[in-house]
Amino acid sequence: MEMMAALKQQPPQQHRNISLEVKRICCSN
């Protein structure tokens, strides 16, 4: 849940990069 909140606070450009990392983490879990 905290990860999602952090993404909303991040700028649009970084949001894409972070979103990709989050997807990898989700896949790993």
N, C-alpha and C positions, 0 to 999 in steps of 0.2 A: 504493500500500500504506500509506503514512504517513497518507493522508487517512482511511482506514478506522480506523486505530488511534486517531486523534484523535477520531473520532466516538464510539468506545466510551468515551473518557474524559469526553466531554461529558455533562451532565445530560439527562434524558429530554426536557424542554421544549425545550432548545436543539437536541437531536438532530433533531427534526422540521425545524426551520428550516435547520439545516446540511445535512440530507439533501436538501432541495429544492435548495439551492445546488450540492451535489455533482452532482445529476442534471443540472442545467443545464451544469455544467462538462463532464460526460461527453458530453452531447449536442453541445456545442461542439467537443469533440475528435473 
